[in-house]
């Protein structure tokens, strides 16, 4: 077991040394892989940020409940207390009918016309803010349904149609990111495979000799697999760097825009899990690409 | 050690390299295969190393029927044979040490032991101290000795060589043959293909003449290896 480990470490270092001998060629391959990984990674980061930002627009998801005219202020407050206990409700604000009328009088410009009214035509109202964890379109719909069924409630108004659409669009974009990631992954397999294929062609004599003195296919293949792993690791690191730099460059202007809209939203980079997935994905693709190419190619090289 | 039983070998291009060849080489023997180039000597050796497979007939090596050796088992099979080539087949971009140690690396021998055995093997072929040279810095005769060191490092019971002296002048050729004889003296079965009749006559070991793909003369029956020094 120790020998096996020793042997692998040796092959690993040796294959790194071999790449080092042709730094330019290796660097080109690594850069191509890095860019191919960086594109979907950047898109993914963008989608993550847009989702985080849209989470901050919680007020857009507020549900307004207009009580039936006959409902007293006490009853309205009781409903508010009851609603606050729901898991999917973050906050309930009570708007008294008189306050609402006053507000309306000030903002609408109908002041005098309103004065002509004998009594306040407005009902008491509640503004319900859904909890942050319950803001998917389905969850909002089920909350609204529950609110509609309250006997004291007359009208439930939800101005979230656009949020639903937005989420639907975001879903489409996320699928596009997945699709792009798949295509780029395929591209990386081809790039690594082709690089390894050329590498093998260049070392044909050496492979023949090794097979002549009893080297198995697995033995001859091993250094090429490590080459692939190094390419993938390098590419993953390049991609991570690209995303980090891009986020770094955009963070300040985005924060400024957010500030103008009174939001404290900050652009987030890749989380450690995301970075690990990116680099791990690079390594896996590098390994797989070289595995496919080397397995195919080495079978055809036999001593004569 | 080696038995060819009515072996035929026809290459895909239709050339008949071996036709009904029968040959026996006993354990511990040293045998020369002679004959013109194209007579089938190289093909015979390739069948032993499983570089080629017989079209018909059976080849037994060290008690194993080569026909029964599966493709995936060929590497393990080759590891029990030392092979020396006319063109050495060394890795020119690697030092002598890596070349000689390669069979042990393949066999998974620990690094420490590889160092010891590489030096021992180089000592046997008279190249101790040259392990850090590249083959290109050595003469042809020295390169061939590196090839021999690589062939014997895993202490195979069978050593085969295809025209090992083909590129050497007569004096160097004698040196190389003496080297083979020394391995034979410690019990290694040695089978050498060579068209250098004069050299072989001086060695006084068993000869088998191959002509047109079959045994055509020499000493067809196994004899005890000559023990006299050359």
Interface residues (C-beta under 8 A of the other chain):
Chain A: X3 X4 X6 X7 X10 X205 X206 X208 X209 X210 X211 X212 X213 X214 X215 X216 X217 X219 X302 X303 X304
Chain B: X49 X51 X72 X75 X76 X77 X78 X79 X83 X85 X89 X90 X91 X93 X102 X103 X105 X106 X107 X108 X110 X111 X150
